[in-house]
């Protein structure tokens, strides 16, 4: 069974999320799922790329999923937003 | 052999790119590759989701690739930018 952990990427600086993912993976978690919605999707791709190019070079890109989610705003009106999920994994040491 | 065409997503309104992809696919092209870099990545995901949810409901998501590209700016200094490529296809009619 693979352990899985999720990193939700929002509007903070990209290195905050990079650090979170690197910390998880160096702590022994073999698979991390990087998730984001809307404009943060670009940042989620940055996070995955920076982690595997600069910090954990033996991390492998797994499947990348995209989908549409429905969001209710404060007035109860629903809008659609795109979402992404990027899997990064590495073999146990 | 599959025909392939490429839609580059930039900073124009999302429906411009949706229309381009829908036109290509309705013109008989069975596979379209949606590409974007940097902040336009989020928009590329929107394009793929809008095309397959609203316009071409039998279109299928293929592989999604992400990578890092090196860009030279006007002063010759290179910076890294993330890029995405989303494949949409549908069987020939």
Backbone of each chain as ProteinMPNN parsed JSONL, in Angstrom:
{"seq_chain_A": "XXXXXXXXXXXXXXXXXXXXXXXXXXXXXXXXXXXXXXXXXXXXXXXXXXXXXXXXXXXXXXXXXXXXXXXXXXXXXXXXXXXXXXXXXXXXX", "coords_chain_A": {"N_chain_A": [[0.834, -1.195, 0.0], [0.521, 2.215, -0.818], [1.591, 5.099, 0.878], [-0.18, 8.116, 1.144], [-0.206, 11.599, 0.785], [-1.547, 14.906, 0.937], [-0.982, 17.997, -0.649], [-2.24, 21.119, -0.598], [-2.338, 23.678, -2.878], [-2.322, 27.143, -2.792], [-2.612, 30.659, -2.724], [-0.23, 31.561, -1.657], [3.377, 32.283, -1.583], [5.295, 30.361, -3.939], [7.421, 28.834, -2.916], [6.708, 28.202, -0.321], [4.95, 26.048, -0.59], [6.537, 24.249, -1.945], [8.435, 23.688, 0.017], [6.781, 22.43, 1.884], [6.039, 20.07, 0.52], [8.546, 18.885, 0.041], [9.378, 18.465, 2.659], [7.457, 16.611, 3.527], [8.039, 14.432, 1.791], [10.702, 13.896, 2.409], [10.314, 13.081, 4.951], [9.531, 10.527, 4.76], [7.229, 9.91, 3.407], [5.929, 8.344, 0.657], [4.39, 9.028, -1.511], [3.02, 11.967, -2.791], [0.258, 14.072, -3.261], [-0.395, 16.794, -5.183], [-2.54, 19.425, -5.075], [-4.729, 21.825, -6.625], [-6.82, 24.671, -7.381], [-8.447, 26.709, -9.868], [-6.765, 29.784, -10.504], [-4.537, 29.043, -9.091], [-3.619, 26.758, -10.184], [-1.494, 26.958, -12.044], [0.561, 27.519, -10.28], [0.68, 25.158, -8.841], [1.737, 23.419, -10.737], [4.249, 24.597, -10.99], [5.22, 24.035, -8.395], [5.418, 21.201, -8.417], [7.325, 20.888, -10.454], [9.553, 22.313, -9.454], [10.115, 20.902, -7.101], [10.845, 18.354, -8.119], [12.919, 18.937, -9.883], [14.812, 20.433, -8.465], [15.009, 19.667, -5.761], [14.191, 17.013, -4.954], [15.409, 14.87, -6.75], [15.049, 12.287, -7.529], [12.384, 11.916, -7.521], [9.348, 10.928, -9.022], [7.088, 11.846, -11.593], [3.734, 11.12, -11.382], [0.438, 10.197, -12.354], [-1.493, 12.852, -13.786], [-4.31, 14.602, -13.091], [-7.176, 16.359, -14.295], [-10.089, 18.267, -13.576], [-13.507, 19.473, -13.28], [-14.862, 21.494, -10.782], [-17.672, 22.31, -8.714], [-18.467, 25.288, -7.168], [-19.894, 26.918, -4.373], [-20.691, 30.231, -3.864], [-20.73, 33.034, -1.491], [-23.311, 34.05, -1.75], [-24.738, 31.877, -2.42], [-24.684, 31.147, -5.044], [-23.721, 29.034, -7.653], [-20.594, 28.361, -9.16], [-18.37, 27.215, -11.74], [-15.163, 25.744, -11.426], [-11.898, 25.005, -12.518], [-9.786, 22.227, -11.666], [-6.748, 20.702, -10.538], [-4.718, 17.771, -10.099], [-1.725, 16.551, -9.119], [0.432, 13.882, -9.067], [3.232, 12.997, -7.211], [5.923, 10.839, -6.691], [8.222, 8.72, -4.942], [10.449, 5.961, -4.811], [10.702, 3.953, -1.877], [13.386, 4.424, 0.381]], "CA_chain_A": [[0.0, 0.0, 0.0], [1.302, 3.45, -0.822], [1.124, 6.193, 1.722], [-0.454, 9.292, 0.325], [-0.459, 12.816, 1.509], [-2.019, 15.918, 0.004], [-0.55, 19.381, -0.477], [-3.15, 22.039, -1.283], [-1.625, 24.877, -3.295], [-3.184, 28.319, -2.88], [-2.036, 31.908, -3.23], [1.027, 31.949, -1.001], [4.545, 32.117, -2.465], [5.46, 28.993, -4.395], [8.375, 28.082, -2.111], [6.014, 27.648, 0.852], [4.39, 24.737, -0.934], [7.686, 23.385, -2.26], [8.986, 23.255, 1.306], [5.835, 21.482, 2.496], [6.125, 18.786, -0.191], [9.874, 18.317, 0.292], [9.375, 17.993, 4.044], [6.679, 15.371, 3.565], [8.717, 13.33, 1.108], [11.897, 13.532, 3.166], [9.854, 12.452, 6.184], [9.251, 9.119, 4.514], [5.997, 9.687, 2.662], [6.414, 7.959, -0.672], [3.596, 9.636, -2.573], [2.348, 13.207, -2.429], [-0.67, 14.558, -4.262], [-0.412, 18.255, -5.171], [-3.855, 19.825, -5.584], [-4.997, 23.256, -6.724], [-7.989, 25.064, -8.174], [-8.436, 28.054, -10.458], [-5.478, 30.365, -10.891], [-3.426, 28.397, -8.387], [-3.193, 25.581, -10.952], [-0.152, 27.222, -12.573], [1.506, 27.421, -9.173], [0.824, 23.732, -8.504], [2.688, 22.858, -11.71], [5.562, 25.098, -10.557], [5.63, 23.287, -7.2], [5.848, 19.867, -8.828], [8.557, 20.991, -11.241], [10.676, 22.741, -8.603], [10.449, 19.793, -6.198], [11.559, 17.234, -8.742], [14.148, 19.368, -10.562], [15.819, 21.035, -7.604], [15.143, 19.162, -4.401], [14.1, 15.549, -4.86], [15.597, 14.577, -8.17], [14.591, 10.937, -7.862], [10.91, 11.886, -7.489], [8.779, 10.701, -10.351], [5.745, 12.329, -11.877], [2.726, 10.101, -11.648], [-0.655, 10.698, -13.17], [-1.979, 14.215, -13.592], [-5.74, 14.64, -13.4], [-7.869, 17.637, -14.237], [-11.542, 18.109, -13.534], [-14.254, 20.692, -12.986], [-15.564, 21.436, -9.499], [-18.688, 23.333, -8.534], [-18.254, 26.023, -5.926], [-20.968, 27.826, -3.96], [-20.158, 31.444, -3.245], [-21.445, 33.483, -0.294], [-24.731, 34.263, -2.047], [-25.347, 30.61, -2.78], [-24.649, 30.943, -6.49], [-22.641, 28.106, -7.97], [-19.753, 28.594, -10.335], [-17.454, 26.115, -12.013], [-13.747, 26.06, -11.385], [-11.057, 23.868, -12.889], [-8.896, 21.747, -10.613], [-5.697, 19.772, -10.986], [-4.114, 16.925, -9.065], [-0.457, 16.046, -9.66], [1.038, 12.903, -8.159], [4.69, 12.849, -7.192], [6.267, 9.715, -5.821], [9.549, 8.123, -5.082], [10.567, 4.643, -4.162], [11.21, 4.008, -0.514], [14.853, 4.305, 0.445]], "C_chain_A": [[0.871, 1.248, 0.0], [0.7, 4.443, 0.167], [0.845, 7.381, 0.817], [-0.736, 10.486, 1.203], [-0.783, 13.913, 0.498], [-1.452, 17.287, 0.355], [-1.491, 20.263, -1.29], [-2.422, 23.335, -1.598], [-2.618, 26.023, -3.46], [-2.403, 29.519, -3.37], [-0.782, 32.386, -2.518], [2.193, 31.792, -1.972], [4.824, 30.635, -2.732], [6.386, 28.186, -3.481], [7.771, 27.56, -0.808], [5.535, 26.232, 0.574], [5.492, 23.741, -1.29], [8.25, 22.808, -0.965], [8.087, 22.21, 1.96], [5.96, 20.101, 1.846], [7.464, 18.104, 0.08], [9.942, 17.739, 1.703], [8.616, 16.678, 4.172], [7.467, 14.214, 2.969], [9.99, 12.917, 1.837], [11.548, 12.898, 4.502], [9.386, 11.023, 5.964], [7.954, 8.851, 3.78], [6.35, 9.473, 1.199], [5.609, 8.586, -1.806], [2.88, 10.869, -2.067], [1.474, 13.644, -3.592], [-0.762, 16.079, -4.121], [-1.706, 18.72, -5.837], [-4.0, 21.335, -5.63], [-6.243, 23.48, -7.563], [-7.763, 26.447, -8.769], [-7.041, 28.529, -10.823], [-4.288, 29.722, -10.199], [-2.919, 27.166, -9.123], [-1.78, 25.774, -11.504], [0.902, 27.05, -11.475], [1.736, 25.965, -8.761], [1.803, 23.045, -9.457], [4.106, 23.318, -11.365], [6.085, 24.289, -9.366], [6.173, 21.912, -7.592], [7.185, 19.922, -9.557], [9.757, 21.382, -10.381], [11.085, 21.611, -7.661], [11.281, 18.755, -6.928], [12.818, 17.665, -9.485], [15.227, 19.84, -9.601], [16.052, 20.31, -6.298], [15.13, 17.64, -4.302], [14.173, 14.998, -6.277], [15.226, 13.145, -8.537], [13.065, 10.815, -7.746], [10.375, 11.721, -8.909], [7.367, 11.256, -10.449], [4.834, 11.139, -12.108], [1.639, 10.689, -12.525], [-1.009, 12.14, -12.797], [-3.449, 14.223, -14.006], [-6.242, 16.068, -13.385], [-9.372, 17.374, -14.202], [-12.19, 19.461, -13.239], [-14.995, 20.513, -11.667], [-16.562, 22.575, -9.416], [-18.482, 23.986, -7.175], [-19.451, 26.904, -5.636], [-20.338, 29.066, -3.347], [-21.056, 31.885, -2.091], [-22.94, 33.703, -0.524], [-25.433, 32.981, -2.486], [-25.405, 30.335, -4.263], [-23.462, 30.043, -6.823], [-21.881, 28.524, -9.211], [-18.84, 27.39, -10.51], [-16.02, 26.596, -11.946], [-12.973, 24.8, -11.759], [-10.148, 23.493, -11.725], [-7.882, 20.786, -11.205], [-5.192, 18.971, -9.797], [-2.884, 16.283, -9.699], [0.152, 15.091, -8.645], [2.548, 12.861, -8.333], [5.011, 11.683, -6.265], [7.74, 9.379, -5.941], [9.586, 6.827, -4.32], [11.139, 4.827, -2.772], [12.716, 3.764, -0.531], [15.248, 2.959, 1.047]], "O_chain_A": [[1.852, 1.324, 0.74], [-0.517, 4.599, 0.272], [1.558, 7.613, -0.16], [-1.416, 10.39, 2.225], [-0.349, 13.857, -0.653], [-1.443, 17.684, 1.52], [-1.538, 20.169, -2.516], [-1.943, 24.017, -0.692], [-3.619, 25.9, -4.166], [-1.623, 29.417, -4.317], [-0.322, 33.503, -2.755], [2.027, 31.235, -3.057], [4.618, 29.78, -1.871], [6.17, 26.99, -3.286], [8.266, 26.583, -0.247], [5.695, 25.334, 1.401], [5.398, 22.553, -0.982], [8.508, 21.609, -0.861], [8.57, 21.226, 2.521], [5.984, 19.084, 2.54], [7.517, 16.898, 0.319], [10.493, 16.659, 1.915], [9.071, 15.749, 4.839], [7.553, 13.141, 3.567], [10.326, 11.734, 1.883], [12.39, 12.248, 5.121], [8.896, 10.38, 6.892], [7.602, 7.694, 3.547], [6.992, 10.318, 0.576], [6.089, 8.668, -2.937], [2.211, 10.828, -1.034], [1.884, 13.597, -4.752], [-1.157, 16.59, -3.073], [-1.941, 18.445, -7.014], [-3.462, 22.044, -4.78], [-6.666, 22.621, -8.337], [-6.991, 27.249, -8.244], [-6.238, 27.778, -11.378], [-3.155, 29.841, -10.667], [-1.902, 26.588, -8.738], [-0.959, 24.859, -11.44], [1.983, 26.51, -11.709], [2.844, 25.586, -8.381], [2.595, 22.199, -9.044], [5.052, 22.534, -11.437], [7.254, 23.906, -9.335], [7.251, 21.512, -7.153], [8.07, 19.103, -9.31], [10.851, 20.845, -10.557], [12.277, 21.387, -7.446], [12.313, 18.317, -6.417], [13.708, 16.842, -9.7], [16.417, 19.676, -9.871], [17.164, 20.325, -5.77], [15.978, 17.054, -3.63], [13.16, 14.703, -6.911], [15.102, 12.818, -9.717], [12.524, 9.715, -7.864], [10.893, 12.305, -9.86], [6.567, 11.151, -9.519], [5.124, 10.263, -12.923], [1.895, 11.575, -13.341], [-0.844, 12.573, -11.656], [-3.782, 13.887, -15.142], [-5.803, 16.888, -12.578], [-9.854, 16.376, -14.739], [-11.508, 20.453, -12.984], [-15.673, 19.507, -11.458], [-16.345, 23.657, -9.963], [-18.341, 23.303, -6.16], [-19.973, 27.564, -6.534], [-19.54, 28.965, -2.415], [-22.022, 31.202, -1.752], [-23.741, 33.56, 0.4], [-26.599, 33.012, -2.88], [-26.085, 29.409, -4.704], [-22.348, 30.256, -6.343], [-22.467, 28.985, -10.191], [-18.573, 26.647, -9.566], [-15.703, 27.713, -12.356], [-13.336, 23.688, -11.376], [-9.788, 24.337, -10.905], [-8.122, 20.146, -12.229], [-5.233, 19.423, -8.653], [-2.989, 15.562, -10.691], [0.362, 15.458, -7.489], [3.067, 12.713, -9.439], [4.435, 11.561, -5.184], [8.401, 9.718, -6.922], [8.871, 6.619, -3.34], [11.943, 5.724, -2.519], [13.236, 3.003, -1.347], [16.436, 2.669, 1.184]]}, "seq_chain_B": "XXXXXXXXXXXXXXXXXXXXXXXXXXXXXXXXXXXXXXXXXXXXXXXXXXXXXXXXXXXXXXXXXXXXXXXXXXXXXXXXXXXXXXXXXXXXX", "coords_chain_B": {"N_chain_B": [[-2.735, 6.201, -38.117], [-2.715, 9.024, -36.017], [-4.081, 12.221, -36.476], [-2.695, 15.301, -35.508], [-3.094, 18.362, -33.837], [-2.148, 21.581, -32.681], [-3.019, 23.756, -30.047], [-2.124, 26.78, -28.866], [-2.287, 28.26, -25.784], [-2.705, 31.452, -24.528], [-2.853, 34.744, -23.247], [-5.36, 35.689, -23.953], [-9.035, 35.951, -23.82], [-10.632, 33.07, -22.422], [-12.593, 31.8, -24.001], [-11.864, 32.308, -26.631], [-9.854, 30.429, -27.151], [-11.189, 28.077, -26.632], [-13.057, 28.091, -28.704], [-11.289, 27.849, -30.893], [-10.255, 25.254, -30.507], [-12.583, 23.686, -30.575], [-13.427, 24.224, -33.173], [-11.312, 23.072, -34.653], [-11.59, 20.351, -33.889], [-14.182, 19.763, -34.728], [-13.762, 20.042, -37.376], [-12.677, 17.713, -38.156], [-10.282, 16.903, -37.108], [-8.734, 14.568, -35.124], [-7.235, 14.57, -32.828], [-6.216, 16.923, -30.478], [-3.722, 19.008, -29.172], [-3.336, 20.843, -26.336], [-1.518, 23.546, -25.376], [0.406, 25.412, -22.965], [2.166, 27.978, -21.125], [3.6, 29.083, -18.006], [1.579, 31.462, -16.302], [-0.596, 31.057, -17.932], [-1.205, 28.427, -17.815], [-3.287, 27.651, -16.074], [-5.441, 28.596, -17.538], [-5.317, 26.969, -19.781], [-6.118, 24.525, -18.723], [-8.746, 25.205, -18.087], [-9.698, 25.566, -20.727], [-9.551, 22.934, -21.8], [-11.368, 21.638, -20.076], [-13.778, 23.049, -20.511], [-14.204, 22.6, -23.234], [-14.618, 19.786, -23.29], [-16.685, 19.383, -21.494], [-18.795, 21.076, -22.252], [-18.964, 21.399, -25.056], [-17.858, 19.363, -26.803], [-18.763, 16.568, -26.006], [-18.062, 13.944, -26.268], [-15.365, 13.955, -26.35], [-12.207, 12.83, -25.266], [-10.022, 12.949, -22.473], [-6.602, 12.775, -22.878], [-3.192, 11.949, -22.261], [-1.563, 14.076, -19.869], [1.014, 16.273, -19.779], [3.658, 17.77, -17.917], [6.323, 20.14, -17.79], [9.551, 21.773, -17.509], [10.589, 24.745, -19.023], [13.235, 26.607, -20.556], [13.627, 30.031, -20.83], [14.784, 32.747, -22.742], [15.182, 36.069, -21.932], [14.83, 39.549, -23.058], [17.264, 40.68, -22.377], [18.959, 38.606, -22.559], [19.06, 36.953, -20.412], [18.407, 33.914, -18.811], [15.424, 32.333, -17.752], [13.434, 30.028, -15.866], [10.407, 28.411, -16.78], [7.275, 26.928, -16.137], [5.499, 24.454, -18.037], [2.624, 23.118, -19.749], [0.96, 20.371, -21.321], [-1.894, 19.266, -22.762], [-3.726, 16.572, -23.881], [-6.437, 16.146, -26.009], [-8.858, 14.036, -27.379], [-10.927, 12.485, -29.883], [-12.805, 9.73, -31.111], [-12.89, 9.005, -34.58], [-15.652, 9.977, -36.572]], "CA_chain_B": [[-2.014, 7.382, -37.63], [-3.601, 10.078, -35.542], [-3.76, 13.599, -36.824], [-2.565, 16.092, -34.298], [-2.986, 19.784, -34.027], [-1.759, 22.209, -31.435], [-3.613, 25.041, -29.684], [-1.322, 27.463, -27.86], [-3.133, 29.116, -24.951], [-2.006, 32.616, -23.989], [-3.556, 35.624, -22.312], [-6.659, 36.14, -24.431], [-10.149, 35.32, -23.092], [-10.634, 31.606, -22.538], [-13.478, 31.314, -25.06], [-11.132, 32.334, -27.901], [-9.138, 29.168, -27.326], [-12.212, 27.031, -26.704], [-13.577, 28.121, -30.073], [-10.262, 27.321, -31.792], [-10.165, 23.796, -30.34], [-13.84, 23.105, -31.061], [-13.395, 24.314, -34.641], [-10.396, 22.037, -35.141], [-12.118, 18.995, -33.701], [-15.346, 19.586, -35.591], [-13.26, 19.988, -38.741], [-12.232, 16.363, -38.464], [-9.01, 16.564, -36.47], [-9.141, 13.659, -34.05], [-6.493, 14.811, -31.592], [-5.7, 18.281, -30.327], [-2.828, 19.188, -28.041], [-3.495, 22.19, -25.781], [-0.255, 23.876, -24.719], [0.51, 26.72, -22.323], [3.291, 28.163, -20.217], [3.453, 30.079, -16.947], [0.239, 31.698, -15.744], [-1.636, 30.597, -18.858], [-1.465, 27.003, -17.567], [-4.64, 27.532, -15.516], [-6.387, 28.819, -18.625], [-5.289, 25.779, -20.642], [-6.968, 23.527, -18.064], [-10.121, 25.674, -18.326], [-10.044, 25.287, -22.126], [-9.808, 21.495, -21.946], [-12.568, 21.279, -19.336], [-14.955, 23.638, -21.154], [-14.426, 21.892, -24.5], [-15.155, 18.43, -23.154], [-17.932, 19.373, -20.725], [-19.886, 21.84, -22.844], [-19.062, 21.434, -26.517], [-17.587, 18.08, -27.448], [-18.877, 15.731, -24.812], [-17.423, 12.644, -26.466], [-13.911, 14.116, -26.359], [-11.577, 12.183, -24.118], [-8.741, 13.448, -21.998], [-5.469, 11.866, -23.004], [-2.137, 12.224, -21.29], [-1.247, 15.452, -19.516], [2.435, 16.365, -19.45], [4.205, 19.047, -17.459], [7.779, 20.182, -17.852], [10.142, 23.093, -17.299], [11.265, 25.26, -20.212], [14.12, 27.725, -20.304], [13.294, 31.161, -21.703], [15.735, 33.855, -22.752], [14.495, 37.358, -22.045], [15.458, 40.494, -23.985], [18.66, 40.933, -22.0], [19.725, 37.379, -22.691], [19.087, 36.202, -19.154], [17.466, 32.807, -18.908], [14.603, 31.992, -16.595], [12.665, 28.802, -16.055], [8.963, 28.555, -16.733], [6.583, 25.645, -16.258], [4.65, 24.321, -19.221], [1.707, 21.983, -19.701], [0.431, 19.916, -22.606], [-3.077, 18.446, -22.485], [-4.224, 15.954, -25.116], [-7.87, 15.853, -26.125], [-9.081, 13.297, -28.626], [-12.167, 11.743, -29.996], [-12.773, 8.78, -32.207], [-13.436, 9.518, -35.838], [-17.087, 9.724, -36.725]], "C_chain_B": [[-3.013, 8.441, -37.165], [-3.131, 11.424, -36.056], [-3.629, 14.378, -35.533], [-2.435, 17.553, -34.64], [-2.751, 20.437, -32.677], [-2.49, 23.526, -31.245], [-2.765, 25.652, -28.569], [-2.196, 28.443, -27.09], [-2.28, 30.223, -24.337], [-2.907, 33.425, -23.094], [-4.884, 36.183, -22.809], [-7.788, 35.48, -23.629], [-10.249, 33.835, -23.411], [-11.481, 31.11, -23.71], [-12.837, 31.407, -26.448], [-10.482, 30.984, -28.176], [-10.106, 27.991, -27.398], [-12.746, 26.93, -28.133], [-12.575, 27.524, -31.06], [-10.207, 25.785, -31.721], [-11.422, 23.117, -30.888], [-13.883, 23.109, -32.584], [-12.484, 23.246, -35.237], [-11.025, 20.653, -35.053], [-13.353, 18.738, -34.561], [-14.959, 19.561, -37.064], [-12.634, 18.655, -39.085], [-10.883, 15.995, -37.881], [-9.309, 15.772, -35.205], [-8.4, 13.894, -32.746], [-5.942, 16.222, -31.572], [-4.856, 18.344, -29.056], [-2.922, 20.638, -27.581], [-2.249, 22.517, -24.965], [-0.287, 25.263, -24.099], [1.732, 26.753, -21.427], [2.925, 29.186, -19.146], [2.009, 30.217, -16.469], [-0.889, 31.243, -16.651], [-1.984, 29.12, -18.652], [-2.877, 26.8, -17.024], [-5.688, 27.666, -16.613], [-6.447, 27.608, -19.569], [-6.163, 24.665, -20.046], [-8.438, 23.908, -18.234], [-10.567, 25.327, -19.745], [-10.407, 23.812, -22.299], [-11.121, 21.106, -21.273], [-13.832, 21.822, -20.011], [-15.262, 22.917, -22.466], [-15.117, 20.566, -24.242], [-16.444, 18.385, -22.33], [-19.095, 20.041, -21.45], [-20.056, 21.652, -24.336], [-18.867, 20.089, -27.192], [-17.555, 17.021, -26.357], [-18.33, 14.319, -25.003], [-15.9, 12.766, -26.587], [-13.334, 13.478, -25.094], [-10.249, 12.824, -23.775], [-7.681, 12.387, -22.21], [-4.437, 12.186, -21.941], [-1.974, 13.721, -21.074], [0.214, 15.478, -19.099], [2.763, 17.736, -18.897], [5.716, 18.988, -17.569], [8.246, 21.61, -17.585], [10.858, 23.516, -18.565], [12.121, 26.456, -19.836], [13.797, 28.817, -21.319], [14.38, 32.216, -21.611], [14.957, 35.157, -22.863], [15.293, 38.31, -22.929], [16.925, 40.776, -23.656], [19.517, 39.671, -22.057], [19.847, 36.567, -21.424], [18.028, 35.099, -19.21], [16.693, 32.611, -17.612], [13.836, 30.712, -16.906], [11.182, 29.094, -15.968], [8.339, 27.169, -16.886], [5.698, 25.634, -17.49], [3.765, 23.087, -19.069], [1.268, 21.637, -21.122], [-0.697, 18.939, -22.296], [-3.596, 17.883, -23.805], [-5.718, 15.668, -25.015], [-8.069, 15.09, -27.423], [-10.503, 12.769, -28.691], [-12.076, 10.826, -31.204], [-13.398, 9.399, -33.447], [-14.892, 9.107, -35.964], [-17.322, 8.704, -37.831]], "O_chain_B": [[-4.013, 8.714, -37.828], [-1.937, 11.724, -36.066], [-4.366, 14.141, -34.576], [-1.762, 17.935, -35.597], [-3.126, 19.885, -31.643], [-2.575, 24.328, -32.174], [-2.695, 25.112, -27.465], [-2.78, 29.353, -27.679], [-1.259, 29.955, -23.705], [-3.642, 32.873, -22.275], [-5.472, 37.052, -22.165], [-7.539, 34.56, -22.851], [-9.982, 33.407, -24.534], [-11.135, 30.114, -24.345], [-13.223, 30.666, -27.352], [-10.55, 30.463, -29.289], [-9.874, 27.03, -28.131], [-12.87, 25.841, -28.693], [-12.96, 26.78, -31.962], [-10.123, 25.11, -32.747], [-11.337, 22.1, -31.577], [-14.313, 22.14, -33.21], [-12.845, 22.592, -36.214], [-10.998, 19.881, -36.012], [-13.549, 17.631, -35.063], [-15.737, 19.111, -37.905], [-12.114, 18.478, -40.187], [-10.382, 14.898, -38.125], [-10.037, 16.233, -34.326], [-8.859, 13.479, -31.681], [-5.289, 16.664, -32.516], [-5.227, 17.806, -28.013], [-2.624, 21.556, -28.345], [-1.957, 21.843, -23.977], [-0.919, 26.177, -24.628], [2.263, 25.719, -21.022], [2.061, 30.039, -19.349], [1.311, 29.225, -16.26], [-2.018, 31.063, -16.194], [-2.94, 28.617, -19.241], [-3.586, 25.891, -17.455], [-6.689, 26.95, -16.623], [-7.511, 27.273, -20.089], [-6.858, 23.954, -20.773], [-9.28, 23.048, -18.492], [-11.683, 24.848, -19.947], [-11.444, 23.483, -22.875], [-11.901, 20.334, -21.831], [-14.846, 21.127, -20.073], [-16.423, 22.652, -22.781], [-16.103, 20.247, -24.906], [-17.218, 17.437, -22.46], [-20.245, 19.632, -21.291], [-21.174, 21.735, -24.843], [-19.647, 19.72, -28.069], [-16.499, 16.633, -25.857], [-18.152, 13.58, -24.035], [-15.223, 11.785, -26.894], [-13.904, 13.579, -24.008], [-9.463, 13.19, -24.649], [-7.834, 11.244, -21.781], [-4.777, 12.64, -20.849], [-2.216, 14.525, -21.974], [0.607, 14.779, -18.166], [2.22, 18.745, -19.347], [6.317, 17.92, -17.456], [7.439, 22.53, -17.454], [11.642, 22.751, -19.126], [11.789, 27.217, -18.927], [13.706, 28.556, -22.519], [14.843, 32.542, -20.518], [14.161, 35.331, -23.786], [16.319, 37.923, -23.488], [17.725, 41.071, -24.544], [20.676, 39.684, -21.642], [20.625, 35.616, -21.352], [16.89, 35.34, -19.612], [17.248, 32.713, -16.518], [13.622, 30.367, -18.068], [10.751, 29.929, -15.172], [8.815, 26.344, -17.666], [5.21, 26.675, -17.93], [4.107, 22.142, -18.359], [1.213, 22.498, -22.0], [-0.484, 17.913, -21.65], [-3.874, 18.637, -24.739], [-6.19, 15.038, -24.069], [-7.509, 15.459, -28.455], [-11.183, 12.63, -27.674], [-11.374, 11.105, -32.177], [-14.317, 10.212, -33.36], [-15.299, 8.034, -35.52], [-18.467, 8.355, -38.116]]}, "name": "protein", "num_of_chains": 2, "seq": "XXXXXXXXXXXXXXXXXXXXXXXXXXXXXXXXXXXXXXXXXXXXXXXXXXXXXXXXXXXXXXXXXXXXXXXXXXXXXXXXXXXXXXXXXXXXXXXXXXXXXXXXXXXXXXXXXXXXXXXXXXXXXXXXXXXXXXXXXXXXXXXXXXXXXXXXXXXXXXXXXXXXXXXXXXXXXXXXXXXXXXXXXX"}
